[in-house]
Amino acid sequence: PSRINHLFQLALQRLPSPEERAELAELYEQMHERFENNPDEAATLVKIGQASTEGTSPTELAAWTATARVVLNLHEFITRS
């Protein structure tokens, strides 16, 4: 939950509602399971960009990347001034 709070603060300048936090936590868990079962897919995703994978498993980084993409594609993020 603290990473989800941090993600929301950085992207939207607010904390998530309890419902938003629960949905994103569930999404993260689904993505983590998906990438755990498909390590090649996780490795491909984390090769994109400049994030350091040092100290973080590719599975975890890929799951957080997928979760962050959802927040960055919210209407609230795209259209805020």
MMTF fields as JSON, N, C-alpha, C and O atoms, coordinates in Angstrom:
{
  "mmtfVersion": "1.0.0",
  "mmtfProducer": "UNKNOWN",
  "numBonds": 323,
  "numAtoms": 324,
  "numGroups": 81,
  "numChains": 1,
  "numModels": 1,
  "chainsPerModel": [1],
  "groupsPerChain": [81],
  "chainIdList": ["A"],
  "bondAtomList": [4, 2, 8, 6, 12, 10, 16, 14, 20, 18, 24, 22, 28, 26, 32, 30, 36, 34, 40, 38, 44, 42, 48, 46, 52, 50, 56, 54, 60, 58, 64, 62, 68, 66, 72, 70, 76, 74, 80, 78, 84, 82, 88, 86, 92, 90, 96, 94, 100, 98, 104, 102, 108, 106, 112, 110, 116, 114, 120, 118, 124, 122, 128, 126, 132, 130, 136, 134, 140, 138, 144, 142, 148, 146, 152, 150, 156, 154, 160, 158, 164, 162, 168, 166, 172, 170, 176, 174, 180, 178, 184, 182, 188, 186, 192, 190, 196, 194, 200, 198, 204, 202, 208, 206, 212, 210, 216, 214, 220, 218, 224, 222, 228, 226, 232, 230, 236, 234, 240, 238, 244, 242, 248, 246, 252, 250, 256, 254, 260, 258, 264, 262, 268, 266, 272, 270, 276, 274, 280, 278, 284, 282, 288, 286, 292, 290, 296, 294, 300, 298, 304, 302, 308, 306, 312, 310, 316, 314, 320, 318],
  "bondOrderList": [1, 1, 1, 1, 1, 1, 1, 1, 1, 1, 1, 1, 1, 1, 1, 1, 1, 1, 1, 1, 1, 1, 1, 1, 1, 1, 1, 1, 1, 1, 1, 1, 1, 1, 1, 1, 1, 1, 1, 1, 1, 1, 1, 1, 1, 1, 1, 1, 1, 1, 1, 1, 1, 1, 1, 1, 1, 1, 1, 1, 1, 1, 1, 1, 1, 1, 1, 1, 1, 1, 1, 1, 1, 1, 1, 1, 1, 1, 1, 1],
  "groupList": [{"groupName": "PRO", "atomNameList": ["N", "CA", "C", "O"], "elementList": ["N", "C", "C", "O"], "formalChargeList": [0, 0, 0, 0], "bondAtomList": [1, 0, 2, 1, 3, 2], "bondOrderList": [1, 1, 2], "singleLetterCode": "P", "chemCompType": "L-PEPTIDE LINKING"}, {"groupName": "SER", "atomNameList": ["N", "CA", "C", "O"], "elementList": ["N", "C", "C", "O"], "formalChargeList": [0, 0, 0, 0], "bondAtomList": [1, 0, 2, 1, 3, 2], "bondOrderList": [1, 1, 2], "singleLetterCode": "S", "chemCompType": "L-PEPTIDE LINKING"}, {"groupName": "ARG", "atomNameList": ["N", "CA", "C", "O"], "elementList": ["N", "C", "C", "O"], "formalChargeList": [0, 0, 0, 0], "bondAtomList": [1, 0, 2, 1, 3, 2], "bondOrderList": [1, 1, 2], "singleLetterCode": "R", "chemCompType": "L-PEPTIDE LINKING"}, {"groupName": "ILE", "atomNameList": ["N", "CA", "C", "O"], "elementList": ["N", "C", "C", "O"], "formalChargeList": [0, 0, 0, 0], "bondAtomList": [1, 0, 2, 1, 3, 2], "bondOrderList": [1, 1, 2], "singleLetterCode": "I", "chemCompType": "L-PEPTIDE LINKING"}, {"groupName": "ASN", "atomNameList": ["N", "CA", "C", "O"], "elementList": ["N", "C", "C", "O"], "formalChargeList": [0, 0, 0, 0], "bondAtomList": [1, 0, 2, 1, 3, 2], "bondOrderList": [1, 1, 2], "singleLetterCode": "N", "chemCompType": "L-PEPTIDE LINKING"}, {"groupName": "HIS", "atomNameList": ["N", "CA", "C", "O"], "elementList": ["N", "C", "C", "O"], "formalChargeList": [0, 0, 0, 0], "bondAtomList": [1, 0, 2, 1, 3, 2], "bondOrderList": [1, 1, 2], "singleLetterCode": "H", "chemCompType": "L-PEPTIDE LINKING"}, {"groupName": "LEU", "atomNameList": ["N", "CA", "C", "O"], "elementList": ["N", "C", "C", "O"], "formalChargeList": [0, 0, 0, 0], "bondAtomList": [1, 0, 2, 1, 3, 2], "bondOrderList": [1, 1, 2], "singleLetterCode": "L", "chemCompType": "L-PEPTIDE LINKING"}, {"groupName": "PHE", "atomNameList": ["N", "CA", "C", "O"], "elementList": ["N", "C", "C", "O"], "formalChargeList": [0, 0, 0, 0], "bondAtomList": [1, 0, 2, 1, 3, 2], "bondOrderList": [1, 1, 2], "singleLetterCode": "F", "chemCompType": "L-PEPTIDE LINKING"}, {"groupName": "GLN", "atomNameList": ["N", "CA", "C", "O"], "elementList": ["N", "C", "C", "O"], "formalChargeList": [0, 0, 0, 0], "bondAtomList": [1, 0, 2, 1, 3, 2], "bondOrderList": [1, 1, 2], "singleLetterCode": "Q", "chemCompType": "L-PEPTIDE LINKING"}, {"groupName": "ALA", "atomNameList": ["N", "CA", "C", "O"], "elementList": ["N", "C", "C", "O"], "formalChargeList": [0, 0, 0, 0], "bondAtomList": [1, 0, 2, 1, 3, 2], "bondOrderList": [1, 1, 2], "singleLetterCode": "A", "chemCompType": "L-PEPTIDE LINKING"}, {"groupName": "GLU", "atomNameList": ["N", "CA", "C", "O"], "elementList": ["N", "C", "C", "O"], "formalChargeList": [0, 0, 0, 0], "bondAtomList": [1, 0, 2, 1, 3, 2], "bondOrderList": [1, 1, 2], "singleLetterCode": "E", "chemCompType": "L-PEPTIDE LINKING"}, {"groupName": "TYR", "atomNameList": ["N", "CA", "C", "O"], "elementList": ["N", "C", "C", "O"], "formalChargeList": [0, 0, 0, 0], "bondAtomList": [1, 0, 2, 1, 3, 2], "bondOrderList": [1, 1, 2], "singleLetterCode": "Y", "chemCompType": "L-PEPTIDE LINKING"}, {"groupName": "MET", "atomNameList": ["N", "CA", "C", "O"], "elementList": ["N", "C", "C", "O"], "formalChargeList": [0, 0, 0, 0], "bondAtomList": [1, 0, 2, 1, 3, 2], "bondOrderList": [1, 1, 2], "singleLetterCode": "M", "chemCompType": "L-PEPTIDE LINKING"}, {"groupName": "ASP", "atomNameList": ["N", "CA", "C", "O"], "elementList": ["N", "C", "C", "O"], "formalChargeList": [0, 0, 0, 0], "bondAtomList": [1, 0, 2, 1, 3, 2], "bondOrderList": [1, 1, 2], "singleLetterCode": "D", "chemCompType": "L-PEPTIDE LINKING"}, {"groupName": "THR", "atomNameList": ["N", "CA", "C", "O"], "elementList": ["N", "C", "C", "O"], "formalChargeList": [0, 0, 0, 0], "bondAtomList": [1, 0, 2, 1, 3, 2], "bondOrderList": [1, 1, 2], "singleLetterCode": "T", "chemCompType": "L-PEPTIDE LINKING"}, {"groupName": "VAL", "atomNameList": ["N", "CA", "C", "O"], "elementList": ["N", "C", "C", "O"], "formalChargeList": [0, 0, 0, 0], "bondAtomList": [1, 0, 2, 1, 3, 2], "bondOrderList": [1, 1, 2], "singleLetterCode": "V", "chemCompType": "L-PEPTIDE LINKING"}, {"groupName": "LYS", "atomNameList": ["N", "CA", "C", "O"], "elementList": ["N", "C", "C", "O"], "formalChargeList": [0, 0, 0, 0], "bondAtomList": [1, 0, 2, 1, 3, 2], "bondOrderList": [1, 1, 2], "singleLetterCode": "K", "chemCompType": "L-PEPTIDE LINKING"}, {"groupName": "GLY", "atomNameList": ["N", "CA", "C", "O"], "elementList": ["N", "C", "C", "O"], "formalChargeList": [0, 0, 0, 0], "bondAtomList": [1, 0, 2, 1, 3, 2], "bondOrderList": [1, 1, 2], "singleLetterCode": "G", "chemCompType": "PEPTIDE LINKING"}, {"groupName": "TRP", "atomNameList": ["N", "CA", "C", "O"], "elementList": ["N", "C", "C", "O"], "formalChargeList": [0, 0, 0, 0], "bondAtomList": [1, 0, 2, 1, 3, 2], "bondOrderList": [1, 1, 2], "singleLetterCode": "W", "chemCompType": "L-PEPTIDE LINKING"}],
  "groupTypeList": [0, 1, 2, 3, 4, 5, 6, 7, 8, 6, 9, 6, 8, 2, 6, 0, 1, 0, 10, 10, 2, 9, 10, 6, 9, 10, 6, 11, 10, 8, 12, 5, 10, 2, 7, 10, 4, 4, 0, 13, 10, 9, 9, 14, 6, 15, 16, 3, 17, 8, 9, 1, 14, 10, 17, 14, 1, 0, 14, 10, 6, 9, 9, 18, 14, 9, 14, 9, 2, 15, 15, 6, 4, 6, 5, 10, 7, 3, 14, 2, 1],
  "groupIdList": [1, 2, 3, 4, 5, 6, 7, 8, 9, 10, 11, 12, 13, 14, 15, 16, 17, 18, 19, 20, 21, 22, 23, 24, 25, 26, 27, 28, 29, 30, 31, 32, 33, 34, 35, 36, 37, 38, 39, 40, 41, 42, 43, 44, 45, 46, 47, 48, 49, 50, 51, 52, 53, 54, 55, 56, 57, 58, 59, 60, 61, 62, 63, 64, 65, 66, 67, 68, 69, 70, 71, 72, 73, 74, 75, 76, 77, 78, 79, 80, 81],
  "secStructList": [7, 2, 2, 2, 2, 2, 2, 2, 2, 2, 2, 2, 1, 1, 7, 7, 7, 2, 2, 2, 2, 2, 2, 2, 2, 2, 2, 2, 2, 2, 2, 2, 2, 2, 2, 2, 2, 7, 2, 2, 2, 2, 2, 2, 2, 2, 6, 1, 1, 1, 7, 7, 7, 6, 6, 1, 7, 2, 2, 2, 2, 2, 2, 2, 2, 2, 2, 2, 2, 2, 2, 2, 6, 1, 2, 2, 2, 2, 2, 7, 7],
  "xCoordList": [0.796, 0.0, 0.833, 0.405, 2.013, 2.8, 3.308, 3.398, 3.637, 4.068, 2.902, 3.084, 1.729, 0.552, 0.275, -0.034, 0.381, 0.215, 1.248, 0.918, 2.485, 3.56, 3.306, 3.497, 2.885, 2.559, 1.479, 1.609, 0.421, -0.661, -0.178, -0.539, 0.625, 1.129, 1.972, 1.83, 2.834, 3.674, 2.865, 3.101, 1.927, 1.19, 0.005, -0.254, -0.712, -1.986, -2.046, -3.053, -0.973, -0.907, -2.002, -2.498, -2.373, -3.357, -3.178, -2.515, -3.778, -3.773, -4.926, -5.945, -4.775, -5.884, -6.985, -6.737, -8.19, -9.289, -9.072, -8.287, -9.747, -9.612, -9.957, -9.321, -10.954, -11.339, -10.238, -9.904, -9.68, -8.599, -7.391, -6.779, -7.046, -5.905, -6.128, -5.22, -7.328, -7.63, -7.561, -7.024, -8.106, -8.068, -6.641, -6.282, -5.828, -4.446, -3.643, -2.788, -3.899, -3.215, -3.569, -2.708, -4.839, -5.262, -4.612, -4.156, -4.574, -3.918, -2.451, -1.939, -1.773, -0.367, -0.186, 0.704, -1.013, -0.917, -1.142, -0.443, -2.108, -2.37, -1.172, -0.761, -0.621, 0.533, 1.75, 2.512, 1.938, 3.069, 2.961, 3.943, 1.777, 1.565, 1.804, 2.442, 1.28, 1.464, 2.943, 3.385, 3.711, 5.126, 5.945, 6.978, 5.488, 6.152, 6.009, 6.92, 4.848, 4.602, 5.18, 5.266, 5.576, 6.139, 7.393, 7.375, 8.474, 9.672, 10.285, 10.905, 10.123, 10.649, 9.915, 10.518, 8.609, 7.811, 8.25, 8.346, 8.509, 8.986, 10.341, 10.568, 11.241, 12.578, 12.514, 13.27, 11.619, 11.455, 10.957, 11.444, 9.998, 9.44, 10.472, 10.561, 11.245, 12.181, 13.403, 14.167, 13.604, 14.694, 14.389, 15.295, 13.098, 12.671, 12.933, 12.651, 13.461, 13.67, 15.004, 15.914, 15.104, 16.383, 16.359, 17.293, 15.342, 15.251, 16.337, 16.625, 16.916, 17.902, 17.174, 16.244, 17.593, 16.986, 17.784, 17.454, 18.823, 19.669, 18.871, 18.281, 18.855, 18.152, 16.664, 15.981, 16.15, 14.725, 14.602, 15.306, 13.726, 13.547, 12.835, 12.012, 13.139, 12.426, 10.922, 10.152, 10.502, 9.069, 8.422, 7.374, 9.039, 8.486, 8.505, 7.524, 9.609, 9.71, 8.68, 8.058, 8.501, 7.51, 6.097, 5.281, 5.798, 4.465, 4.208, 3.107, 5.206, 5.025, 4.943, 4.22, 5.673, 5.592, 4.183, 3.62, 3.615, 2.254, 1.246, 0.305, 1.444, 0.542, 0.661, -0.35, 1.871, 2.085, 1.498, 0.983, 1.573, 1.0, -0.496, -1.017, -1.177, -2.615, -2.854, -3.716, -2.103, -2.272, -1.915, -2.604, -0.854, -0.427, -1.382, -1.296, -2.267, -3.262, -4.635, -5.596, -4.733, -6.001, -6.316, -5.414, -7.57, -8.008, -7.519, -7.099, -7.577, -7.163, -5.698, -5.345, -4.848, -3.428, -3.217, -2.466, -3.873, -3.649, -4.154, -3.531, -5.267, -5.877, -5.664, -6.119, -4.997, -4.838, -3.926, -3.037, -4.169, -3.353, -2.296, -1.528],
  "yCoordList": [-1.216, 0.0, 1.273, 2.276, 1.267, 2.493, 2.849, 4.031, 1.873, 2.17, 2.703, 3.584, 2.18, 2.67, 4.112, 4.948, 4.413, 5.786, 6.699, 7.79, 6.251, 7.042, 7.265, 8.372, 6.241, 6.342, 7.394, 8.244, 7.335, 8.312, 9.719, 10.665, 9.873, 11.196, 11.777, 12.953, 10.976, 11.461, 11.803, 12.828, 10.953, 11.126, 12.075, 12.869, 11.997, 12.711, 13.736, 14.424, 13.838, 14.775, 14.559, 15.51, 13.303, 12.952, 11.491, 10.726, 11.127, 9.719, 8.999, 9.615, 7.712, 6.954, 6.732, 6.688, 6.595, 6.221, 4.757, 4.049, 4.313, 2.895, 1.949, 0.908, 2.311, 1.467, 1.446, 0.389, 2.612, 2.688, 1.893, 1.162, 2.036, 1.317, -0.19, -0.933, -0.634, -2.071, -2.602, -3.683, -1.84, -2.267, -2.339, -3.288, -1.346, -1.369, -2.469, -3.088, -2.723, -3.818, -5.152, -6.013, -5.313, -6.541, -6.645, -7.716, -5.531, -5.526, -5.9, -6.714, -5.3, -5.635, -7.131, -7.748, -7.709, -9.144, -9.982, -10.971, -9.591, -10.305, -10.2, -11.185, -9.002, -8.798, -9.546, -10.11, -9.557, -10.271, -11.762, -12.396, -12.302, -13.724, -13.986, -14.971, -13.089, -13.249, -13.278, -14.159, -12.324, -12.253, -13.35, -13.766, -13.815, -14.934, -16.202, -17.027, -16.34, -17.497, -17.324, -18.287, -16.092, -15.792, -14.934, -13.754, -15.499, -14.705, -14.058, -12.999, -14.674, -14.065, -12.77, -11.799, -12.765, -11.56, -10.449, -9.286, -10.806, -9.83, -9.278, -8.07, -10.151, -9.714, -8.774, -7.806, -9.061, -8.193, -6.823, -5.809, -6.779, -5.507, -4.669, -3.466, -5.257, -4.46, -4.012, -3.174, -4.545, -4.073, -2.7, -1.987, -2.334, -1.056, 0.028, -0.168, 1.152, 2.271, 2.216, 1.496, 2.997, 3.168, 2.728, 3.032, 2.038, 1.615, 0.593, -0.298, 0.737, -0.225, -1.426, -1.27, -2.599, -3.806, -4.32, -5.361, -3.603, -4.02, -4.039, -3.03, -5.175, -5.295, -5.564, -5.731, -5.608, -5.863, -6.974, -6.972, -7.9, -8.984, -8.444, -7.535, -8.989, -8.574, -8.752, -7.965, -9.787, -10.027, -8.87, -8.37, -8.449, -7.352, -6.044, -5.3, -5.765, -4.53, -4.501, -3.467, -5.61, -5.679, -5.495, -4.817, -6.08, -5.935, -4.491, -3.982, -3.819, -2.411, -1.525, -0.528, -1.875, -1.109, -1.189, -0.172, -2.373, -2.545, -1.782, -1.186, -1.802, -1.094, 0.417, 1.118, 0.912, 2.346, 2.81, 3.924, 1.973, 2.337, 2.612, 3.491, 1.867, 2.085, 3.48, 4.209, 3.851, 5.174, 6.269, 7.286, 6.068, 7.08, 7.203, 8.165, 6.263, 6.333, 6.771, 6.787, 7.122, 7.628, 8.986, 9.791, 9.238, 10.53, 11.661, 12.717, 11.43, 12.434, 12.823, 13.988, 11.872, 12.17, 12.888, 13.861, 12.414, 12.948, 14.385, 15.195, 14.711, 16.009, 17.023, 18.161, 16.644, 17.62, 18.759, 18.581, 19.912, 21.072, 21.393, 22.336],
  "zCoordList": [0.0, 0.0, 0.0, -0.571, 0.623, 0.648, -0.742, -1.074, -1.551, -2.924, -3.749, -4.589, -3.517, -4.233, -3.82, -4.669, -2.533, -2.072, -2.728, -3.194, -2.759, -3.359, -4.851, -5.355, -5.543, -6.963, -7.191, -8.072, -6.401, -6.535, -6.219, -6.92, -5.183, -4.825, -5.961, -6.296, -6.545, -7.635, -8.885, -9.524, -9.222, -10.479, -10.354, -11.258, -9.243, -9.144, -8.021, -7.857, -7.25, -6.129, -5.098, -4.495, -4.902, -3.883, -3.51, -4.21, -2.403, -1.999, -2.687, -2.997, -2.925, -3.512, -2.489, -1.284, -2.985, -2.1, -1.689, -2.321, -0.658, -0.277, -1.434, -1.598, -2.226, -3.366, -4.428, -4.964, -4.726, -5.72, -5.245, -6.023, -3.963, -3.411, -3.511, -3.886, -3.178, -3.227, -4.657, -4.896, -5.607, -7.006, -7.53, -8.227, -7.203, -7.671, -6.989, -7.624, -5.721, -5.03, -5.684, -5.864, -6.033, -6.72, -8.099, -8.498, -8.818, -10.13, -9.998, -10.767, -9.017, -8.811, -8.571, -9.155, -7.727, -7.436, -8.694, -8.916, -9.51, -10.768, -11.708, -12.32, -11.811, -12.699, -12.179, -12.964, -10.87, -10.286, -10.606, -10.99, -10.445, -10.76, -12.243, -12.615, -13.09, -14.544, -14.902, -15.64, -14.387, -14.732, -14.062, -14.586, -12.913, -12.261, -13.102, -13.166, -13.745, -14.607, -16.009, -16.77, -16.35, -17.674, -17.51, -17.862, -16.986, -16.71, -17.95, -17.846, -19.115, -20.338, -20.658, -21.114, -20.414, -20.641, -19.674, -20.065, -18.437, -17.453, -17.865, -17.793, -18.297, -18.706, -19.909, -19.986, -20.836, -22.002, -21.589, -22.09, -20.685, -20.245, -19.508, -19.753, -18.622, -17.832, -18.623, -18.144, -19.811, -20.668, -21.262, -21.692, -21.282, -21.834, -20.793, -19.611, -21.214, -20.304, -19.609, -20.018, -18.543, -17.871, -16.415, -15.673, -15.994, -14.594, -14.282, -15.082, -13.135, -12.672, -12.079, -11.288, -12.457, -11.902, -10.715, -10.147, -10.341, -9.238, -7.936, -7.551, -7.267, -5.996, -6.126, -5.116, -7.339, -7.567, -8.6, -9.61, -8.35, -9.315, -10.559, -10.452, -11.718, -12.934, -12.812, -13.363, -12.09, -11.893, -11.14, -11.547, -10.052, -9.254, -10.036, -10.028, -10.706, -11.473, -12.605, -12.847, -13.287, -14.372, -13.823, -14.447, -12.678, -12.079, -11.677, -11.888, -11.101, -10.744, -11.976, -11.975, -13.022, -14.272, -14.845, -15.25, -14.881, -15.393, -14.537, -15.061, -13.225, -12.319, -12.52, -12.567, -12.635, -12.847, -14.179, -14.279, -15.183, -16.488, -16.385, -17.07, -15.537, -15.348, -14.786, -15.277, -13.769, -13.165, -14.169, -14.248, -14.926, -15.895, -17.083, -17.847, -17.239, -18.3, -17.802, -18.571, -16.535, -16.013, -16.621, -16.852, -16.876, -17.407, -16.491, -16.965, -15.206, -14.227, -14.404, -14.222, -14.752, -14.957, -16.281, -16.354, -17.314, -18.659, -18.789, -19.476, -18.143, -18.366, -17.244, -17.357, -16.187, -15.095, -15.542, -16.375, -14.973, -15.38, -14.368, -14.556]
}
